[in-house]
Amino acid sequence: MHRDRPDRTRGVVPVHGPAAIRRSRGLGSLGGQLTSRLPRFADVNSAGLAGFEREQLKAVMVADSAIDPLTKEMIYIAVSTANGCSYCIHSHTAAARAKGMTDAQHGELVSIIGLAGQTNHLVKAMQIPIDPQFEVK
């Protein structure tokens, strides 16, 4: 900790480096990673996260599906970034790294998230209508 700055690392999940390796060691599967994060949900339970949502989260993130586990974590990172949830950004980044996300993939993901945010805000501010060929029917 730097003497002139307060310690802002309390409660932050390490996303890379030795601390992240220690955190992910022995977890093995995404289910193990979710289980390791569930005690933190106790804090959220008092704010309304019921067991149903917790079970839904595990079912979506752990279940075999057409989307591989790393891509699911990367989607969660993008949505958490858009929603501004620091806890979710860090926990899903750690899970994605445990699933094999490289520094290059993380950097590209962050670039895409930033670009999408910029273009979304610009299009919304300019009230650009949806092109007919992009309409979802």
MODELLER restraints for C-alpha pairs under 7 A, 6 or more apart:
rsr = mdl.restraints
at = mdl.atoms
rsr.add(forms.Gaussian(group=physical.xy_distance, feature=features.Distance(at['CA:1:A'], at['CA:7:A']), mean=5.88, stdev=0.5))
rsr.add(forms.Gaussian(group=physical.xy_distance, feature=features.Distance(at['CA:13:A'], at['CA:90:A']), mean=5.63, stdev=0.5))
rsr.add(forms.Gaussian(group=physical.xy_distance, feature=features.Distance(at['CA:13:A'], at['CA:91:A']), mean=6.15, stdev=0.5))
rsr.add(forms.Gaussian(group=physical.xy_distance, feature=features.Distance(at['CA:14:A'], at['CA:20:A']), mean=4.96, stdev=0.5))
rsr.add(forms.Gaussian(group=physical.xy_distance, feature=features.Distance(at['CA:14:A'], at['CA:94:A']), mean=6.85, stdev=0.5))
rsr.add(forms.Gaussian(group=physical.xy_distance, feature=features.Distance(at['CA:15:A'], at['CA:90:A']), mean=6.14, stdev=0.5))
rsr.add(forms.Gaussian(group=physical.xy_distance, feature=features.Distance(at['CA:15:A'], at['CA:93:A']), mean=5.84, stdev=0.5))
rsr.add(forms.Gaussian(group=physical.xy_distance, feature=features.Distance(at['CA:15:A'], at['CA:94:A']), mean=4.56, stdev=0.5))
rsr.add(forms.Gaussian(group=physical.xy_distance, feature=features.Distance(at['CA:20:A'], at['CA:94:A']), mean=6.75, stdev=0.5))
rsr.add(forms.Gaussian(group=physical.xy_distance, feature=features.Distance(at['CA:24:A'], at['CA:98:A']), mean=6.35, stdev=0.5))
rsr.add(forms.Gaussian(group=physical.xy_distance, feature=features.Distance(at['CA:27:A'], at['CA:33:A']), mean=5.80, stdev=0.5))
rsr.add(forms.Gaussian(group=physical.xy_distance, feature=features.Distance(at['CA:30:A'], at['CA:62:A']), mean=6.17, stdev=0.5))
rsr.add(forms.Gaussian(group=physical.xy_distance, feature=features.Distance(at['CA:31:A'], at['CA:62:A']), mean=5.77, stdev=0.5))
rsr.add(forms.Gaussian(group=physical.xy_distance, feature=features.Distance(at['CA:33:A'], at['CA:95:A']), mean=6.66, stdev=0.5))
rsr.add(forms.Gaussian(group=physical.xy_distance, feature=features.Distance(at['CA:61:A'], at['CA:72:A']), mean=6.82, stdev=0.5))
rsr.add(forms.Gaussian(group=physical.xy_distance, feature=features.Distance(at['CA:70:A'], at['CA:96:A']), mean=5.51, stdev=0.5))
rsr.add(forms.Gaussian(group=physical.xy_distance, feature=features.Distance(at['CA:70:A'], at['CA:99:A']), mean=5.65, stdev=0.5))
rsr.add(forms.Gaussian(group=physical.xy_distance, feature=features.Distance(at['CA:73:A'], at['CA:92:A']), mean=5.65, stdev=0.5))
rsr.add(forms.Gaussian(group=physical.xy_distance, feature=features.Distance(at['CA:73:A'], at['CA:95:A']), mean=6.83, stdev=0.5))
rsr.add(forms.Gaussian(group=physical.xy_distance, feature=features.Distance(at['CA:73:A'], at['CA:96:A']), mean=5.40, stdev=0.5))
rsr.add(forms.Gaussian(group=physical.xy_distance, feature=features.Distance(at['CA:74:A'], at['CA:96:A']), mean=6.60, stdev=0.5))
rsr.add(forms.Gaussian(group=physical.xy_distance, feature=features.Distance(at['CA:76:A'], at['CA:92:A']), mean=6.58, stdev=0.5))
rsr.add(forms.Gaussian(group=physical.xy_distance, feature=features.Distance(at['CA:77:A'], at['CA:89:A']), mean=5.19, stdev=0.5))
rsr.add(forms.Gaussian(group=physical.xy_distance, feature=features.Distance(at['CA:77:A'], at['CA:92:A']), mean=5.87, stdev=0.5))
rsr.add(forms.Gaussian(group=physical.xy_distance, feature=features.Distance(at['CA:77:A'], at['CA:93:A']), mean=6.43, stdev=0.5))
rsr.add(forms.Gaussian(group=physical.xy_distance, feature=features.Distance(at['CA:78:A'], at['CA:113:A']), mean=6.11, stdev=0.5))
rsr.add(forms.Gaussian(group=physical.xy_distance, feature=features.Distance(at['CA:80:A'], at['CA:88:A']), mean=5.86, stdev=0.5))
rsr.add(forms.Gaussian(group=physical.xy_distance, feature=features.Distance(at['CA:80:A'], at['CA:89:A']), mean=5.49, stdev=0.5))
rsr.add(forms.Gaussian(group=physical.xy_distance, feature=features.Distance(at['CA:81:A'], at['CA:89:A']), mean=6.21, stdev=0.5))
